[in-house]
Amino acid sequence: MTDVPLAERDLSALVPEWLTWAEVADLLGVTPGKVRTMIKDHELAAAVSEPGAGPRVPADFIQDGLVVKGLPGLLTVLHDQNFDDRECIAWLFTDDDLPGRPIDALRENRGREAKRRAQVLGF
């Protein structure tokens, strides 16, 4: 496990590909306004990955034209533990506790273990 707090991790190094809200909207078949609402409602998460860039969404959050199964529920669990979007993204893309990154578990329909790990983070 790394000693760097989640909020301070380099997201540009953790997340291989980012999408603008407009790109996410195109992939999901919704408006950019709906993407904003999805982020506000914790169905998606967005963060500024590098200085000068606007808030973007990790591309791995979208799979086959849909939000990855289990992501909204996991984001809600993390936000209930007082994580902000940046910390959620860092946790999802860091290989600390699971065999592999939590986002990979979600994309491979193995989200239960990731959700269990997220539920005990505050203890």
KABELVEN-V184568 format. One record per residue. N is the residue number from 1. RES is the residue in one letter. PHI is phi in degrees with one decimal (NA if undefined). Layout:
# KABELVEN-V184568
{{N,RES,PHI} {N,RES,PHI}}
This chain:
# KABELVEN-V184568
{{1,M,NA} {2,T,-79.6} {3,D,-88.1} {4,V,-77.4} {5,P,-58.8} {6,L,-53.7} {7,A,-64.6} {8,E,-103.7} {9,R,-71.7} {10,D,-78.7} {11,L,-64.2} {12,S,-65.5} {13,A,-84.5} {14,L,-79.3} {15,V,-101.3} {16,P,-71.6} {17,E,-145.5} {18,W,-119.4} {19,L,-125.3} {20,T,-73.5} {21,W,-62.9} {22,A,-66.1} {23,E,-66.3} {24,V,-62.2} {25,A,-58.3} {26,D,-60.7} {27,L,-65.4} {28,L,-90.6} {29,G,72.6} {30,V,-128.8} {31,T,-87.8} {32,P,-58.9} {33,G,-62.2} {34,K,-66.8} {35,V,-61.6} {36,R,-57.4} {37,T,-64.7} {38,M,-62.5} {39,I,-69.0} {40,K,-60.7} {41,D,-87.4} {42,H,65.1} {43,E,-82.0} {44,L,-136.7} {45,A,-130.7} {46,A,-137.5} {47,A,-155.8} {48,V,-84.5} {49,S,-84.8} {50,E,-152.8} {51,P,-56.2} {52,G,89.7} {53,A,-90.3} {54,G,-80.6} {55,P,-65.0} {56,R,-135.2} {57,V,-112.1} {58,P,-59.8} {59,A,-61.1} {60,D,-67.9} {61,F,-77.2} {62,I,-113.8} {63,Q,-143.4} {64,D,55.1} {65,G,76.5} {66,L,-134.5} {67,V,-67.3} {68,V,-53.2} {69,K,-56.7} {70,G,89.3} {71,L,-63.6} {72,P,-57.7} {73,G,-64.5} {74,L,-67.4} {75,L,-62.2} {76,T,-63.6} {77,V,-59.6} {78,L,-66.0} {79,H,-66.2} {80,D,-63.6} {81,Q,-92.6} {82,N,70.4} {83,F,-79.0} {84,D,-93.9} {85,D,-58.7} {86,R,-60.3} {87,E,-67.5} {88,C,-59.7} {89,I,-63.7} {90,A,-59.3} {91,W,-63.3} {92,L,-64.2} {93,F,-106.0} {94,T,-111.2} {95,D,-95.2} {96,D,-99.2} {97,D,-112.2} {98,L,-96.9} {99,P,-74.4} {100,G,100.3} {101,R,-79.1} {102,P,-56.4} {103,I,-63.1} {104,D,-67.6} {105,A,-60.8} {106,L,-62.0} {107,R,-66.0} {108,E,-98.2} {109,N,59.2} {110,R,-120.1} {111,G,-74.3} {112,R,-58.0} {113,E,-65.1} {114,A,-62.1} {115,K,-66.4} {116,R,-60.2} {117,R,-62.9} {118,A,-65.7} {119,Q,-65.5} {120,V,-98.3} {121,L,-59.8} {122,G,-80.8} {123,F,-100.3}}
